[in-house]
């Protein structure tokens, strides 16, 4: 199993008040699969993804990613893990405005141990003709494509997507989801996505429904739906 999360707990304290964000969460994802964590705002989705991505720490429990127990790593080792093994895609694109499309991707490629070829990545995301454009010259969907290219150029084992279509319209959202399926298929990248959109779950191999910090249902699909057929 590629990702194994066992009995993960996380809480935050503010004065004498303590809020339990994650309550003994457990989940698994096989290598090369697409997983979706589905839940409303405040359910703990982002906290869970941040811990899996090595950005935040759990109070207890364990996470193994490709055999590495990341919950046992110190901050320096977590930095290595994020740099070498994880790609992040967020709702907002976080592109560097004064760099071109190619330069935004090169920023990540230059610090990666075994990056993919930039031309191949640009072709995969359909941005060859936009390689010299600046973010301000791109549509929202095109900017998200750059963000995806930037995440996958490092050749990560795991791609974490935090509401990747949240800022996009319906048609553009389907295009971005199609691109994520293409990345999964062509590069063999394992993808874990969080969303509140139930329809997106149809494209996943496994869907975990998170509510109030607890997994309330796990749904495994023998067959997944192409993004072009998803409607919401």
N, C-alpha and C positions, 0 to 999 in steps of 0.2 A: 504494500500500500504506500502511495506517494506522500500523502498527508494523513497524519493520525493526530487528532486532538482528543485528549482524554481529561474529563473532569475539570475543565478550565473555569477558574473563578477570578472575578475582578470586581473591585469596589472602589469607590472614591469617597473621601471624607471631607466635609466642610464644617469645621467646628465640631460640635457634638453629633452632627448628623452624618450618617453613613448610608450611602446608596449602593446597593448591589446591582452591578451592571450585567455581569455574566454569572450564571448559577450552574456550575458543574456542566458546562457545555462539552459535548463529545460529538465528533464527526470524522468522516474518512473520505478521501478522494484518491482514486487510482491515477497512476501516471498517464498523461495524455488525455485526461477527461476534462470536461467543462462542468464545474459545480456552481450552483447558485445558492446564496444565502438570502432568503426572502423574509421581509418583515417590515413593519411600519416604522416611522421615525421614532427614535427612543427605545427601540427594542434591543440595542446592543450590537447591531451589525458592524458599524464602523470600528467600535472598540475591538471586536473579535478580529476584524481584518487587520487592524493596526498591530495586534499582538502576533498574528501569523506572519505579518510582514516584518517583524522585528523592530517596529517603531515604538511600541509600548510593552510594558511588562505585565505578566499575570501575577495574581496573588498566590495561586496554587494551581496544580494540574500540570499537564505536559503537552508539548507540541513537537512532533517529529516531522521533518520535511526531508524527503529522500534519505532517510536514515539518520539525519542530524537532529539532535534534540536542541532546538533553538531556545527553549525555556531554560536551558542550563548554561547559556553563553553569557559572557560578560559583555560590556558595551563595545569594546574593540572588536570582538568576534562577531557581534551583531552587525556592526558596520560592514565587515567583510561579507557577511551573509546577504545583507541588503544590496551591496554593490555587485556581488558575483552571481547571485541566484534568483533575485526577485526584480520584476518589472512592475511599476505602478502606473495605473491610469485612473485619473480622477474626473469628477464631474466638470471641473473647470480646468482648462488646458495647461495653465502655468508655463506658457512658452515665453522665451526671452524675446521681447519685442524688437530689439535692434539687431537680431540675428536672422538670417534667412532660414528657410526650411531645412536645407542641408546642414547649416551650421548648428541649428537647434538639435539635430540628430547627432552630429559629430561631438557635441559636448559630452554625451553619454558614451559614444563609441570609443572616444579617446581614453576613457578611464576603465574600460572593460578588458578583461583578460582574453576573451575569445569572441570578439564582436562579429556579427554578421556583416556581409558586404553591404555598404550603404546603398549602392545602386540597386541591389536585389531587394532591399527593404523598401526603397522608394517605389519600385515597380509593384511590389506586393500590396502596397497601400494606395496605388494609383496616383502618385504625386510626382511622377518624373517631370512633367511639364511645369510643375510649380516649385521646382527645387531652388530657384533663385528668388522666390517671392518672400516677402516679410509677412508676419502674422496678420498685420492690419489689412493686408491685401487678400486674405483668405476668408471664406465663409466659416461659420461655426463648425460645420461638418468636416471641412478641410483641416481646420485647426485640431479637431479631435483626431483626425487621421495622422497628423504630425505627432501628436502626443502618443498615439499607439506605436508609430514608427520609432519614436525615441525610446519607448519602453521595451520593444522587442529587439532593437539593434544590439543590445548587450547579450543577446542570446540567453535569456533567463530560463531557469527551470520552471519558474512559476510566475504567472502574470496575474496580478491582483487588480481588480477593476471596481472602483467605488462609484456606483451610480454613473456609469460612463455615458448614458444617454439622457441624463437628467436635465441637461441644458439645451437639448436638441428637439426639433420638431419630429413629427411622426415618421416622415419619409427618410429624413436624415438618420434618425435613430435606427431604422431598419438597415440602412446602409452600413452603419457602424457595427451593428450586431453581425451582419454578414461578413464584415472584415474580420471580426474576432473569430468567427467560425473558420474563416480561411486561414488565419494565423495558426489556430489549433490544428487544422488539417495539414498544412504545408510544413510547419516547423515543429509539430509535435509538442507544442507548448501546453502545459497544464494551466488551466484558467479557473480562477475562483472569482466570482462576481457577486457583489451585493446590490440589491435593488428592492424597491417596494412594488415593482410592477410584476404582477403575478404571471402575465403572459410570457415574459422572458424566460420563465422557468421551463417552458416547453422545449427550448433549445439545449437544455442541460442534461447531462447524464444522471445527475443527482441534484435534488433540490432539498435544502434544509429550511424549514419554516421556523423562524426565531420570533419568540414573543416574550416580552418582559424578561429578557436575559436567559430564556430557556428554549431548547429545541423541542418543539411540540409535535413535529412530524418530519419524517424523512421519506422522500419519494424518489425512487430509482426508475429511470426510463430505459427500457430495452432498445427503443428507437427514439431518436431526437428529431425535432422539427427544424427544417431550414428556416432561417430568419425571414426569408421572403414570404413565408406562409404565416408568420406570427401577426396577429391582429389584436389591438386593444383600444 
